[in-house]
Amino acid sequence: MVAERAGVGRGTVSRVINGSAQVSPRTREAVHNAIAELGYSPNQAARTLVTRRTDTIALVVSELRDRLFSDPFFADIVRGVSSVLHERDLQLMLTTARSEAEHKRVGDYLSGFHVDGALLVSLHRDDPLPRRLAAAGVPVVHGGRPLAEVPSPFWVDIDNVGSAEKAVRYLVEKGYRRVATVTGPLDMYAGVERLRGYQRVMAEAGIAIEDGFVVQGDFSVEGGAEAMERLLDGGPAPEAVFIASDMMAIGGLRVLRARGLRVPDDIAVVGHDDTLMAHYSDPALTTVHQPSVQMGQEMARLLVDVAIPRAAESETVMLDTRLVVRESA
């Protein structure tokens, strides 16, 4: 019926539906108009068998499901990815995987030709998905540079060392010498590299890092609160703290307030990410802005335009950050 209405052959209709470039713009428009008039919906299963494409992209967050909905960073990534996929008329499948069983389930599904490619976010060193998907031939782009070596290195990230240096250098230049840090997880590239940036600035300034002034967190509000408790209980309080994520900084501010310590009068605090929570914390949080929405957009672009069509064996994108000064330091 579509072919008859458009005045073309059935093969031409098939080529238009499957996105073939071997169709003139006028013919393509005629077919699309006929489809719209008839309310035609192509059989997706049959189309997949012919084209080996599903027009579906998976976004896998390697965290517990609660973190996906509570951390604004992930919401920004989803916004960025969705905006690009919407423009390309592609579908987004969103899932989480942290346990061994979840990794196996997600790996089995993604390896079964249900998606055209996958975006992996918040990877930890022990995550098995990158190698599993590479072995299955699934195109993958990483949100954040992988800590462990992985096949087909397509990734989008920020300069984590440089962003931490901006935060700590700001504190040092304001005259603080007893500067501590709450790190992210040290089985993640961002956690390792932000710690390295802190250490580098302290060394350049000739400031010894005091015992107990490096405390590990997990990028969550609760983890930040627990880390701040350990930091304060470990000895005399520092003059300033660089906390490697805004979520942890929010937890840290709660602990400081509960202990009667004023920010920044008693302890200055600088976070990282510049999430919406940083604007509305009390006091408003001085932090490092990372372009999370743009990161999602670049991940989707890299997957669709480069990794899936095999346009290159590897490609990476590094995005800029900037310090945003507010009231906490």
Salt bridges, closest charged atoms under 4 A:
GLU37 OE1 - ARG5 NH1 2.73
ASP55 OD2 - ARG47 NH2 3.22
ASP55 OD1 - ARG53 NH2 2.98
GLU63 OE1 - ARG67 NH1 3.76
GLU63 OE2 - HIS124 NE2 2.99
ASP71 OD2 - ARG67 NH2 3.78
ASP76 OD1 - ARG79 NH1 3.27
ASP108 OD2 - LYS104 NZ 2.91
ASP108 OD1 - ARG132 NH2 2.48
ASP126 OD1 - ARG98 NH1 3.96
ASP127 OD1 - ARG98 NH1 3.43
ASP127 OD1 - HIS103 NE2 3.38
GLU165 OE2 - ARG200 NH1 3.35
ASP187 OD2 - HIS124 ND1 3.07
GLU193 OE2 - ARG196 NH1 2.73
GLU204 OE1 - ARG169 NH2 3.35
GLU210 OE2 - ARG178 NE 2.80
GLU229 OE1 - ARG259 NH2 2.37
ASP233 OD1 - ARG259 NH2 2.88
ASP265 OD2 - ARG262 NH1 3.76
ASP266 OD1 - ARG262 NH2 3.19
ASP273 OD1 - ARG194 NH1 3.72
ASP273 OD1 - HIS272 ND1 2.90
ASP274 OD1 - HIS279 NE2 3.72
ASP274 OD2 - HIS289 ND1 2.85
ASP274 OD1 - ARG326 NH2 2.82
GLU298 OE1 - ARG301 NE 3.02
ASP305 OD1 - ARG88 NH1 2.62
GLU315 OE2 - ARG301 NH2 3.62
